[in-house]
C-alpha cells in the first residue's frame, strides 16, 4: 500500500480526492480504522455533492492530526461540477518548497469549457 511507503513519524501528510465512500454514512468505519493506523483523520463533515434527493460527502481531505491540528475546512461552490470543492486552511505547517517543481495552470476559456463538457 502506498501509505506504507509515505508514512513516517516526521511526515506531514495531506491526502485529498474523490474517494467514492460517503463519509456521512456509518459504513465508513473500515476507512476510518485504516486511516487511524497512519494517524490520519477525515476533515470533511459536510455534503460535497447535492443533487436531486441525494446528499453525499465523497470528496475528502485527510490529514495527519498530530502534525496538522489547527485547520479550517469549508465548502467552495464553484458551479463547474456536480461536486463542490473543499477549501482547507492549515496553520502552523512546515512546507518545503522546491525551486524546480513544475506548475500546471488550467486556462478557463470557451475552448476549455467545451473540452470539459465533452
N, C-alpha and C positions, 0 to 999 in steps of 0.2 A: 504494500500500500504506500502511496506517495507520502502520507503523513509520517510514516516511519523514517523516510529519508529527510524530511524537512524539520521535524521536531527536535528540539534540544531545549534544555532549561533556560538558556540565554537567548532564545529566538523569539521575536515578536511576530506572531502570525496573524494575518488578516485574510480570510477566505470569503469570497463572495460569488454569488451566481444563482442561476435558476436551478434549484435542486430537485424540483418536482415532488417534494414532500411538503404537505400542507402543515406548517408549524402552528396553525390554530387548532389542530386536531390532536387527540391523545395518542394516535399511532406513531408519533414522533419519538417515542421513548427509546427505541433502539438507536436512532441517530444521536439523541442527547447523550446516551451512555457512551457511544463511540467517541464523540467529541470531548466528553468529560475526561476520558482516558488520556487525552492530549491537552488537557486544561483549556479547552476551547468551549465557548458558550455562544448561543444564538443571541442576536441583538434585536431582531425584528419581531415585534409582537403586535403588529397591526396589519390589516389586509394590504396586500401588494397588487392584487388583481380583483376588481369588482366588475362583474359582467352579468347582466340579466339577474337571475336569482342566485348566483354563485359568488361567494366571498372566500378567497384563499390567500395564504401567505406562503408562496412557493419560492419567492426570491428572498435571499437572506444574506446576512453578513455575519461571519463567525470570527470571534477574536479571542486572543489569549488573555483571559481575565486577570491573571496575576501581573501581567505586564501592562495591560491597557485597561485600567479600571475607571478612568474618567472620560466618558464619551456621551455624546448626544446623538440620537438617531431620529430621523423624521422622514415622512414620505415626500417625494418630489414628483408631483403630477406634471408630466411633460407633454401629454397628448399625442405622442408619436407611436404609442403601442397600447395594447390592451392591459399591459402591466405597468404599474408605476415604478419609478426609480426610488432608491433609498439614498439618503444623504447622511453620512456619518461624520461627525466632527470628533476627533480624538485629541485630547490634551495630553501633554507630557509624553510625547512619543519621540523616540530617537530614530531618525531615518538617515541611512547612509545613502548619499547621492553619488552616482557615477557620472562622470562627465561624458562618457561615450554611450549612454543609454539612448536608444532610438525612441522617438516620439511619433506617434501616429495621430494625425488630425483629420477628422472627418469633415468634409465640406458639406454643408447643408444648403443645397440649391435645388432648382426644379429637376435637374438630372439625377441628383442623389435621391431625392424623394421618389421619383419614378422607379429607380432601381430598387429602393426599399419596398415599394408596393409590389413589384414583380417578384 
